[in-house]
Amino acid sequence: MNGIRVFITGMGVMSPLGNGVPDLLDSLKKNRSGIKPLSLFPASAGNLFPAGEITGFEQTDEVPRTHGIALAAAREALAGRNLIPDAIIIGTTTGGMPRTEELLKKGEKGADPYRYHSTSSVAEYISDVLQCTGLVITVTTACASGTAAVKLALELLRSGKAGRVLAGGSDALCRLTYYGFNSLQLIDPIGARPLDRSRRGMTVAEGSAMLLLEAAESAPSTAIAEVMGGGLSCDAHHPATPQPGGEGALYAMKRAIADAGITAADIGYINLHGTGTLDNDLAEARAVCALFGEHVPLLSSVKGATGHSLAAAGAVEAVVCSLAVRDGLVPANTGCTEPDPALNLRPVMEPMRKKINAVLSNSFGFGGNNACLVLGDPGIRRAISPHKSAFRFEVMGSACVTGAGDMEKTLHNLKQGKDCFGTLPLADISKKLQTREVRRLKRLPRLSLALAMDAAGSAAQKPSSIFFSTSWGPLSETHDFLTKLFESDEQFTSPTDFIGSVHNAPAGQAAIWLKANGANITVTGGDYSFEQALFAAALAAEEENLLIMGADEYHEILSPLFDGSARIGRVPSDGGGALCLKRGTGSSRVLISPLFFERSTNNRGIMESLMRSLDGPEHVRSGYAAIFAGMPAVHKAECKKQLSEFISGTGFSGPIVDYRTLLGEFGSATSAAAAIAVRFAQNGALPPALAGGASCTLAGKGILMLGLGNCITAIEIRA
């Protein structure tokens, strides 16, 4: 056995440099720029600056632009291939925002037009169109999302749990990002000039790129490039500004090169993150010089040609890097006329031809999130590193916040047979937080910091990696940003709200507080966000100690528009849960394991697949004392049918806890339920109030958490 390697066997791209890989390649050869005046929506007077806009894209489906360009890229990646991916992992930050903005601006009150708002709806839409029923993960880790998505796909394939994965990123231009970056004074009025002495900022852009990744022992005939390795890190420094010395970026680059099983000397070309902002270019340059010393390889940034397409940037640049490997084309550092001597770098100024065996590609984002990939020539034989994924963790600490309060107050209510509905007052959420740390933070980041503090406080060691899940992200910041923008006729808005509006902002705040420099990944999967985070942690956590969190806030205007379950729930509710985990299987701790995740749409065999993952009906009966069932209100009828089929097929007769009827309807309810289930496992029993009035001793058996509805998921918790 040679070991599992991962190859790119199909690529699709939509970018300002053209629609499709051939157009992109032609533009790179001719050093064209796709940056031009904005036309997608009218910009307000005094705020008109160039953008990287896709032209010639005719959308036919009734979905937002982000979804449309994602599907176009996916179809090109799969062109001529009669196959269905085993899993789909996509990075995005805008989701349905281009349409949501228009709806909110005109005061649309109906919920149905917002059905594609969520960032998770992009991957869900693609999976439905392509009839993929396997694991779906949406990464929303700011501008590192597309690269992080490829890293997760790499690890999923290495684990042997998938054979083909479609991975990439997609973001469309919208007012939130267009005006948001301008509010931070990060836009170059004449277009991005990465590494240039006179650079003044970035160019906001849109794009989409999808990669078909396949696992094999040797390169298939369709291989374009090999994904050799990837590295993740977090600066844990500032919500929007990188570490001046580039320490976090350096850490991610080193990890990617080590994961690829090569040395820095083997890198022939670096695709820089290179946004054109003063701070980002300087920090990245310092990291590159620290890593390569006097032997810096060829390098360039393509963002002077494409603009910065945010979550899609890393995926688009993975296509660029694959072309560098396949065709020996090193793209130019478009936009730069006089390299900044302070950076001590010599970018490639014109496209050139050179045989490239290995490429390092960098992506860095808000929250200090760093993700790097190494792509290489698929024809070169190499040693394979042992697989590192772990699908079982020891629970070192736990915490939750519900309408009843913290973990102890929540457990008190449950033991008394009382529900935990509601939204905790902000003062109660913040009571353990330092005023100076949270004075500018709104509801979701405060929830997340409170959870991180409680979970870490109950653990023996502080975590180094963070995996955060949220269904809807920071709604307060998003609403306030857009409200100020529309009320001022798109003239003014809040830079603080913009920084806080990104989905990964709470995870970034937690990393700063914990000084957690390892992987930092935020995922959004609707009612299945926590399950996605747990799978992501199993795949990508390199540190021994990590924090997995889920949280959502209730917003009186946006929640009823976006969340069908919140709209019909009995009482507005929010909260979340957090677990400090350690990679391993120690016998003295409660263990948690992600077991199963499939989409239920067009998946007739899903129950059989679930049974196999649980080792059959007999094991369900003998191995589990109770089931915690996640049944979102908007899908309650279907959930009941699925649960009935599961009970009938397994003969399970223990107590079943419908935890949303106790905790309330909010997207991350599963994270709170998991933390609560861990405490019951530690105690060795369920309270009689949750077991139909009878005592329920676990007696060495586990608790099975079943997610039902649009997806069926399974998580095992046992002492």
N, C-alpha and C positions, 0 to 999 in steps of 0.2 A: 504494500500500500504506500503510495506516495503522499497521501494526505490531501485534505480538501483545499483547493484553490478557488478563487472567485474571479470570473471573467465578465467583462462587458461584451455582450453579444448583440445588443441593439441600442440605438440612441435616437432620441427625438428632441427637437429644440424649437422654441419660438422666442425670438429675441429681436431687439432693434436692428440687428445686423442681418435679419432675414428669417423667413419662415421655413424651417427645415435645415438639416445638417449641410446639404450642398450649398445653400445660400450663405450660411455662416462661414463655411470654409472659404468660399470665394471672397467674402468680405475681409476675412483675416489675411488672405493672400495679398489683397489690394490695399490693405490698411485703411479701410473705410471707417467712418464714424456714423453711428446711428442716432447721435444726439441732435435734437432739433426742437423747434418750438412746440409746445403742448397743443394738442387738438382734441383730446378725448373729452374734456370739459372746459368751460370758460374759466380762466383764472381772473381773479379780481385785479383791479388797477393797482399797479405798483408791486404786484406779486408774480408777474409773468417771467419765468425763467425756463431755460431749456430742460428737456426731459428725454429719457430713453424710451421711446414709444414704439410698440409693434405696429407696423402698417400692413395693410392688405389682408387683415384677418377678418373673415366674414363668419360671424357666429350664427349658427342656426338653432341650437338648442336653447330652451328657455332657462338658462342658468347664468349666474354672474360671470364676468369676464375671466376671473381667476380660474374658474372651473373649465371654461371653454378652451383657454390656451393650454391648460393642463391636459385635457383630453386630446387636443391636436398633437401635443408632444408624445403622449402615450401611444397614440395610433401609429405615429412614425416609428417609434421604438419597436413596436410589434409588427411592423409592416412585413407581409409575406410569411408571417409565422402563425400557424394555426395552433396557438397554445393559450392557456390561461395561467397567469402568474399564481404561485402558491400564496403570495402575500404582497401587500402594497404598503410602502412607507413613503410618505410625502411630507415635505416641509413647506409651510406657508405661514405668513403673518397677517395677510389681509383677508383671506377667505372670501366671504360674500360682501365685504365692506363696500366695494364700488357700487353695488346695488343698494345696500342698506343706507348709505349716505343720501342717495336720491330719495328714498322712501321717507327717511326722517325729515329731510329738508321740506318735503311737501306735506308733512304731517300725517302720513299714513298710519291709521290706527289698527287695521286688521293684521292678524298674526300670519296668515298664510303667505303673503308676499315676502316675508322675512325667513322663509323655511330654509334658504341656503345661506343664511348669515354666518353660521359657525365656521371656524377654520377647519373643523373636522369634516365638514360636508364636502370638501374638495376630494379627499381620499375616498370617502364613502360613495360619492357620485362616480368616480372612476371605477371603483370596485364593482358597482352595480352595472355599469355599461360593459365592463370587460368580463362580468360574471365571475369575479374572484370571490370565493367564499371563505378564504383563509384570514389570517391575522392582518388587521389594518391598523397602522399607527400614523398619527399626525404629529409631526414635530413642529413646535412653535417657539423655537429658541432664537428668535430675532434673526439677524443676518447670517447666523451659523446654521440655520435650519436645514437647508438643502444638503450641505456637507455632512451634518450629523445624521440625516436620514440615510445617506449612503453608508456611513459607518455602522448604523444599526442593521442595515440590510446585510452588510458584510458579516457581522457577527451572527445574524440569524442563519445565514448559509453555512458558516463555519460550524454552527451547532448541530447541523444535520436535520434541523426541524423544517427546512424548506429546501427545495432544489432550484427554484426560480423566483426571483423577487423583482418587482418593478419599484424603483426608488428614484426620487428626484425632488424637485421643488417648483413652486408656482406662486407668483405674486403679480397682481395687476395694479396699475396706477390708480390711486384714489386720493381724495382730498386729505384724508388723515395723514398719509405719508408725505404727500406733496407739500402741504402747508406745515406739517409737523417738523420736518427737517429744516425748513426755512426758518421756523420760529427759534431754532437752536443756532441760527446763523452758520449753518454748515453747508450751504449751497454756493457753488461757484457760479456766478452770473453768466459766464461765457462757456460753461461746460467743464467737466472734471478734467484736471491735468495732473494725474498721479505722479508723484515724485518730482514735480517741477518746482523750481525755485520760487515761482510766482503763484503756486497753487493757492486756491482760496476755499476749496471744499469739494463736495461730491455732486453728482447728478442723480436725481431720483429716477428710477427706471422700472420697467416691468419685464417679465420674461417667464419662461417655463422650460424645463428640461427633464426628461425621463430617461433612465438607464435600465435596460433589462440585464440583470445580473444572474449568472448561472454558476452553480457549483460543479466542479469536476476535478479529477486528479491530474489531468493534463489539458492543454488548451484545445478547445473544439475548433473546427474549421471556421466557425463564424466569429471567433474571438477578435475583438478590436483592440482591447487593452486588458490588463489585469489590475484589479483592485488589490494591491499588495498589503496595505495596512492603513490604519487611521488612528488619530489621537485626539482626545478631548481634554479640555481643562477650563478653569474659570479664574479670572483675575482676582475676584473677591475684593475689588478695589473701589469701584464707583459705578453708579447705575448706567452712565453713558460715556464715560471717559476711560480709555485704556490705561493700564499701568505705564508710566512714562518710560520705564526701562524695558518694556516688552516681556517681562518675566513669564506671564501667563501664556503668551503666544509662543515663546521659546519652549515652554513645557509641552505644549500640544505638538509642536513640530518634532521634538525629540521622541515623544511617544509614538507618533505616526511612523517615523523612520525605524524605531526599534520594533514596532509591530510588524513592519514589512520585512524584518530580518536582514536589513542592509545597514550601511553606514552613511553619514552625511556626504562622504566622498563619492558615493554612487549616484547622487542626485545630479542630473544633467540640466534641469530647468526648474525654476520656481515660478509658479503662477501666484503672484502676490495678491493679497486681499486688496491693497492699493486703492483706497477710495478717493484719494485726493485731498482729504482733510489734513490739516497741519499735524494734529496729535496722532492720528492713526498711522499715517505714513512714517512718522518719526519713530513711534514705538515699534512698528513692524521692522523697520530698517535696523534698529538696535538689536532686535531679536535675531534677525538674519545674520548680522555681523558677529554676534556672540556665538552662533551655532557654526558658521562656516569659516570664521576668521579671515585669513587672507585668500581663501580659495572659494570665494562666492561663485556659484555657477551662473549661467545665463538666467536672467529674470526679467519679468515684465508684469504689468497689470493691464488687463483688457478693459477696465472700467472707464477709461477715457474714450472707448469706442462703444461700449454697450450701456454705460451708466451703471448704477448700482441697483440691481433688481432684487435686493433684500433677500428673502428666504430662497429665491430661485438662483441667486448669484452663484453659490457654490456648485449647484447642479449644472448650470450653464457652463461654468468653468471646468467642471469635470469632463464635459463634452469637448471643450477646447483642449484640455490636457490629453484626452484620448486621441484627438487629431494630431497633437504634437508627437505622440508615441507612434501612431500608425503611419503618418505621412512625413514625419520629420520636420514639421512646420513650427517654428518658434514665433509666436505672434509679437507684434511691436507694442511698445508702451505708448499707445496712441494718446495724443494730447500734450505730451511732454516735449518741450522744445529746448529747455535748458535744465538738466538735472540739478537738483539741490545738492550742493557740495556737503551740506551738513548731514546728509543721509549716508554718505560714503558708499553709495551704490551706483552701478553703471547699468541702467536698464537698456534692453534691446530697443533701439530707436527705429529700426525698419524690420519688416518681416524677413526671416532668414531660414535657410534650410540646414538642418543638422540632425544626425542620428541621435535620438534621445531614448535611453533605456529606462530611465526612471524620472518621474516628475513629482514634485511636492506642490500641493495646492492648499492655500490658506484661506480660511473664512473666519472672521471675527465679528461679534455682534454686541448689541446693548446687553447690559448685565455682566459684561466681561466674559461672555461665552466664546470659547475658541474651539474650532474644529479644523483638523487638517487631514488630508488624504495623500497617500503615495500610490500613483498609478505607474504601471510599467509595461514593458514589452512582453506580451504573452508567450513568446517563443523562447524566452530564456528560462532554463530550468533553475530551480532554487530550493533551498531547504524550507520546510513549512514549520512555523511555530506551533506548539501545542495549543489546543483550544482552551480558552479561559472562562467561558460562560458558566454561570452557576444558577441553577433553577431552584435552589433551596437556600433559605436564609434563616439565621438565628435572630430572634427579635430581642433587642437589647433595651428598648424603651418605647413607650407608646403614649399618645395624647389624642384628645378629640375636643372639638368645640361644637356644641349644638345650641338650640334655643334654650335648653335648660342650664347651660353653662359649660364648665370644663369637664374633664373625665369623671371626677368624683361626683359632681352634681348630676351628670348624665346617668351614671350607674345608679345613683340613689333613686332617681325617677323611675328607671327601668325596673329596679327591684320592687318598687312600690306599685308597679303596674300603671305608671303614668307615662304619657307621651313626652317627647322632647321637642315639640314643634316650636317655631318662632325664630326671631332674629335677635341675637344678644345685643344689648346696647353697646355702642362703640367704646364707651368708657370702661365697661366690664371686659371687653376684649383686650383693651390696652393697659389694664391695671398693672401688669408685670413688666411693661415695656418702658424704657427710658423716654421721657418727653422729647429730649433733643434728637433721639433716633427716629421718632415717628411723627414729628410735627407736620411734615408735608405729606405723610402717607394717608391714604384713604382706606376704605374698608377691607378690600381683599389682601393687600400687603400686610395690614395689621393682623388679620386672621392668620395669615401664613407665618408671620414672625412669632405670634403667640404659640402656634402649634410647634414650630421648630424649637422654641425655647423650652416648652414643657417636655417634648419628646427627648431632646438632648439632655435635659436635666435629669431625666429618669434613667439615662443610659450611663454605662461605665466610661465610655469614650465618646468624644465629639466626632461626628461624621465628617468625612473629607469630600464626599460626592453627594449631589442632590438630584433627585428625580421628582419633579413636581407635576401634578396633574390638575387641570381646571377645565371645566366644560365651556365657560364663557369668558374667562379672563377678567381683567379689571373693568367692570361695567361703569363704575362711578367716574373714573378718569376718562373713559371713552365718551360717555354722555356729556361730561362737562366740556371736554375739548370741542366736540362738534357743536354743542349749544352756543358756546362763545363764538365759534367760527361763523355760524349761520346768523346769529344776532348782530354781528358786525359786518354783515354783507361780505363775508370771507376776507376781511381785512386783518383781523387780530385773533389770536388764541393763546393758550397757555403752553409754554414749553415744558413746564413741570408735568402737566396732564399728559402731554405727548409721551414723555419718557415713561410715565407710569402706566400708559395705556397698553404697552406691549404685554403679551401674555406671560412672558418669562420674567417680568419685573419683580414679582414676589419672590421667585427663586433666587434672583440676583441679590435682593435685599437679605435673604436668609444666608446666602453665601458670604456676604460681607460680615454679617453678625457672627457667623460660625468660623470665619476665615477658612472656608472650604475651597481649596484650590483644584479639586479633582473635577471629574465630569459633572456638568450641570445641564440637565436636559428637562425641558418642559414639553408635555404632550397634552393634546386636547382630543378627547374621543367621546364627547357628549356624556351620556350616562355610563360609559365604559372607560372613562379617562383614567381612573385609578388602576384598572386592570392593564391598560396600555403602559402606564408608568412602571408597574411591577415587571412586565415583560421587558421593557427597555432597560431597567436596572439589571435584570438577569443577564441580558446580552452585553451591556456596555460598561458596567461598573468595574473599574480596575482596582480601586481602593478596597481595603478590607472592610471599612466602616462607611455606611452610607445612610442617607435620610431619604425616605420616600414619603411624599406628602400629597394630599389632595384638598382643594378648598374652592368654594364658590360663594359669591355674595348675591344676595337678593337686591335687585334694583327695582323700585316701584314702577318705573316707566319701561325699561328695557327687558327685564325678566319675563313679564307676561307676553311680550312680543316675540322673544327668541325661544323660550323654553315652554313647550307644550305642557309638560308635567307641572311646572310652577304655575302656569295659567289656571289649571283646574285643581290645584292642591287646596286642601282645606284651609291652611294657614300659611302665609308667606314665611319661608324658612331658608336658612343657610347654615354654613359651618364647614367642617372638614375634619380630617384625621391625619395623623403622622406616625410613622414607625421608624425608629433607629434600628438598622439591620447590620448584621455582620455576615460576611460570606462564610458559609460553613454549615456543619450539621451537629453542633454540640448537643449532648444528651440532656443537659441541665436547663435548656431554654425552650421556649415555645418556638416552633418552626413555621415558616410561611413559604408556600410554593405556588407559583402560577402554573396551572395545569392545562388550561384549554382556552382558546379564543377563536371563534369562527363567526362569520356573518350568517344570519339566518335567512336572508333574502335569497330565494331560488336555491335553497340548500336542503333538499329533501332528506339527505342522509346525515343531517347534523346530529340527531340523537344517537345514531350508531357511532359516529365519531366521538361524541362525548363519552359514551359508555366505554369505548376502547381506551380513551385517555384516563379513565378512572379504574381501569383493570376489571371491568365487568360488574354486573349487578350484585354478585356475591360480595365483592369487596366494598361496594357502597353500603350494603347492609351491615357488614361486619366492621368496617373501618371508620364509619362516621356516626356520631351520636346525635347530631343536629344539623340542620340546613339553615343557613341565612340566605334568604331569597331576595334578590334585588329586582323589583317589579315596578318600573316607572309608570306613573299613573296614565300617561298618554298611550301606553301600550298594554294596559292592564289586562284586557280581554285576551290578547295573544299570549301574554305572560302566563296567565292561568292555564291556558291550554298546554303550553310547553311544560309547565310544572306538573300538570296532571299526567302528561305522557311520560315524564321522567319517573314519577312515583309509581305509575303502573308498570313501567319497564324494569324498575329495580326492586320493587316491593319494600321500599324504605318506609319505616313506620315510626320514626322518631319525630320530635318536635320540629316544626318549620316556622322560622321567624321571618315575617315580612317586614323588614327593617324600615322601609320607607313609611309605613303606617305609624311608626314610632318616632322617626327622626325628622320626617317632613320630606317634601319634594324639592330636592336640589341636586344638581348634577353630580357633585362629589360625595353624595351620601354613602357610597360604598367605602370611601376612605375612612369615614367615621365608624361605619359598621365593622370594618376590619380591625380597627383599634379596639373597639369594644369586644369583639370576638376573641382577640388576643388576651384581654383581661379575663374573660370567662375561662379560656383555656388554661391560663395561669392558676386560676382558682379551682379548676377541675370540675366545674359544674355550671349549669345555667340556672338563673333565678327561677323559682316556680312560676312567677308571673309571666315568664316567656315560654314556659313549657306546659301551658294548659292547666296550671295550678298544681302539677305534680313535680316532685323532685326529679332533676335530670343530671345525674352524675356522669361525667364523660368517660370515666373508667378506662383511660388510656386511648380512647377513640378521639378522632378529630372532628372539627367543625368544617363543613363544606359550604363555601360561599358560591352560590350560583347567580350569575347575572343573566337575566332573561329579557326578551324583546327583540329588537333589531339585531342584536348579537347574543350569543350564548357564551358565557365565560365560566370558568371554574378556578377557584383558589382554595388550597388546602391550608388549614391552620390546625396544628396539633402540638400537644406538649410532649 
